[in-house]
Amino acid sequence: MTKANLLHGKIAVITGAARGIGRATAVAFANEGADVVGLDICAMVDSRSGVSPATPEDLEETGRLVVTAGPRWLGVQADTRDLPALRTAAKRVEQEFGGLDILFANAGIQSFHPLLEMEDADWSITIDTNVTGTANTLRAFAPSLVKRGGGRIILTSSTQGQHGTLNGAAYSASKWAIIGLMKSAALELGRHKITVNALVPGLIDTPLTRHEERYAQAIQVAGGTPTGVLVTDEEAARKGLSRHSPLGVPWIDPNNIAPVVVFLASDAACMVSGAAYAATGGDSANITA
Ligand SMILES: NC(=O)c1ccc[n+]([C@@H]2O[C@H](COP(=O)([O-])OP(=O)(O)OC[C@H]3O[C@@H](n4cnc5c(N)ncnc54)[C@H](O)[C@@H]3O)[C@@H](O)[C@H]2O)c1
């Protein structure tokens, strides 16, 4: 079987690359011939969230998978909220790889807090990471794409950035903001032959969604009451989510969303900009915007 090469000779930067959607996309990019720079904090971001932190070993594993596919890899441990650190990383990519063609600004976090019980940090950690972190990524790396004479930027939003989320106001607000950021960037960067689009994932099978707090939220949305027993709640969440999903899929495999990012990063998408692309197992049918 011959290898595909939709991204042959391209250099891609991916944030949130240690695992989940970031890792699946890193491997999909590598399988299409792109060198990959994977950036991740590899540490706890929000101790209030039930999501376990990614580790340096997770990022190394993404690198191992990229190198196994053939292309070059560089792993960078950095926090997207730290703009100077991102600018240093961008300089390093220019020095070591000669530039950059694709930016997938994907790092993000999620936690659930009812508005009436929300503490200041519940709001600010999510907004700082998901909105400011994504804008920082764009601001730090877009100048390299301009120097290169064009390229592709993809930002990760969410269906929860297209409708309200029970006990998830900060997350919904942050992911809705990503759409505004994407559309504004598409207007500004088009003259540099840079396209900017958003990925809208449905519920994806990653550490972000596979924990007690997230199962409880899914059960509450379906009108039920969580038991607090992990296995029981996982099963109840699976049943409720499967029933709700038009394609009957409770959690979508991240490998089934990565091809959308490959398309948006490819030459084939040269006339796609300012658009939101959803892979939701059919849940998009419930969204009017
Ligand atoms: N999993 C889903 O159902 C789903 C649905 C819609 C949108 N999303 C979005 O997709 C993106 C990836 O999520 P995932 O499901 O792969 O989750 P994940 O937790 O598996 O991966 C997210 C990665 O981002 C990294 N990260 C978080 N904050 C960071 C920061 N400040 N600096 C650098 N790295 C940071 C984490 O360390 C982690 O490795 C996120 O933006 C998330 O909001 C996920």
Ligand as a Chemical Component Dictionary entry (heavy atoms), coordinates in Angstrom:
data_LIG
# 
_chem_comp.id                   LIG 
_chem_comp.type                 NON-POLYMER 
_chem_comp.pdbx_formal_charge   0 
_chem_comp.three_letter_code    LIG 
# 
loop_
_chem_comp_atom.comp_id 
_chem_comp_atom.atom_id 
_chem_comp_atom.alt_atom_id 
_chem_comp_atom.type_symbol 
_chem_comp_atom.charge 
_chem_comp_atom.model_Cartn_x 
_chem_comp_atom.model_Cartn_y 
_chem_comp_atom.model_Cartn_z 
_chem_comp_atom.pdbx_ordinal 
LIG N1  N1  N 0  -13.290 15.601 23.930 1  
LIG C1  C1  C 0  -14.377 16.245 23.520 2  
LIG O1  O1  O 0  -15.495 15.729 23.584 3  
LIG C2  C2  C 0  -14.259 17.624 22.947 4  
LIG C3  C3  C 0  -15.398 18.161 22.337 5  
LIG C4  C4  C 0  -15.327 19.445 21.796 6  
LIG C5  C5  C 0  -14.151 20.169 21.886 7  
LIG N2  N2  N 1  -13.062 19.614 22.502 8  
LIG C6  C6  C 0  -11.840 20.432 22.548 9  
LIG O2  O2  O 0  -10.813 19.723 21.910 10 
LIG C7  C7  C 0  -9.559  20.135 22.404 11 
LIG C8  C8  C 0  -8.736  18.913 22.780 12 
LIG O3  O3  O 0  -9.430  18.229 23.818 13 
LIG P1  P1  P 0  -9.279  16.674 24.108 14 
LIG O4  O4  O 0  -10.634 16.124 24.164 15 
LIG O5  O5  O -1 -8.263  16.074 23.224 16 
LIG O6  O6  O 0  -8.780  16.747 25.639 17 
LIG P2  P2  P 0  -7.473  16.193 26.366 18 
LIG O7  O7  O 0  -7.604  16.635 27.771 19 
LIG O8  O8  O 0  -7.270  14.774 26.082 20 
LIG O9  O9  O 0  -6.301  17.004 25.620 21 
LIG C9  C9  C 0  -6.143  18.371 25.812 22 
LIG C10 C10 C 0  -4.653  18.652 25.878 23 
LIG O10 O10 O 0  -4.472  20.080 25.977 24 
LIG C11 C11 C 0  -3.436  20.308 26.903 25 
LIG N3  N3  N 0  -3.574  21.642 27.490 26 
LIG C12 C12 C 0  -4.604  22.091 28.238 27 
LIG N4  N4  N 0  -4.363  23.342 28.651 28 
LIG C13 C13 C 0  -3.159  23.695 28.136 29 
LIG C14 C14 C 0  -2.375  24.864 28.203 30 
LIG N5  N5  N 0  -2.764  25.929 28.919 31 
LIG N6  N6  N 0  -1.199  24.891 27.533 32 
LIG C15 C15 C 0  -0.792  23.821 26.815 33 
LIG N7  N7  N 0  -1.476  22.671 26.736 34 
LIG C16 C16 C 0  -2.665  22.613 27.382 35 
LIG C17 C17 C 0  -3.596  19.222 27.948 36 
LIG O11 O11 O 0  -2.418  19.033 28.711 37 
LIG C18 C18 C 0  -3.994  18.027 27.101 38 
LIG O12 O12 O 0  -2.881  17.260 26.702 39 
LIG C19 C19 C 0  -9.875  21.061 23.586 40 
LIG O13 O13 O 0  -9.789  22.406 23.156 41 
LIG C20 C20 C 0  -11.307 20.709 23.923 42 
LIG O14 O14 O 0  -11.980 21.767 24.557 43 
LIG C21 C21 C 0  -13.085 18.370 23.015 44 
# 
loop_
_chem_comp_bond.comp_id 
_chem_comp_bond.atom_id_1 
_chem_comp_bond.atom_id_2 
_chem_comp_bond.value_order 
_chem_comp_bond.pdbx_ordinal 
LIG N1  C1  SING 1  
LIG C1  O1  DOUB 2  
LIG C1  C2  SING 3  
LIG C2  C3  SING 4  
LIG C2  C21 DOUB 5  
LIG C3  C4  DOUB 6  
LIG C4  C5  SING 7  
LIG C5  N2  DOUB 8  
LIG N2  C6  SING 9  
LIG N2  C21 SING 10 
LIG C6  O2  SING 11 
LIG C6  C20 SING 12 
LIG O2  C7  SING 13 
LIG C7  C8  SING 14 
LIG C7  C19 SING 15 
LIG C8  O3  SING 16 
LIG O3  P1  SING 17 
LIG P1  O4  DOUB 18 
LIG P1  O5  SING 19 
LIG P1  O6  SING 20 
LIG O6  P2  SING 21 
LIG P2  O7  DOUB 22 
LIG P2  O8  SING 23 
LIG P2  O9  SING 24 
LIG O9  C9  SING 25 
LIG C9  C10 SING 26 
LIG C10 O10 SING 27 
LIG C10 C18 SING 28 
LIG O10 C11 SING 29 
LIG C11 N3  SING 30 
LIG C11 C17 SING 31 
LIG N3  C12 SING 32 
LIG N3  C16 SING 33 
LIG C12 N4  DOUB 34 
LIG N4  C13 SING 35 
LIG C13 C14 SING 36 
LIG C13 C16 DOUB 37 
LIG C14 N5  SING 38 
LIG C14 N6  DOUB 39 
LIG N6  C15 SING 40 
LIG C15 N7  DOUB 41 
LIG N7  C16 SING 42 
LIG C17 O11 SING 43 
LIG C17 C18 SING 44 
LIG C18 O12 SING 45 
LIG C19 O13 SING 46 
LIG C19 C20 SING 47 
LIG C20 O14 SING 48 
# 
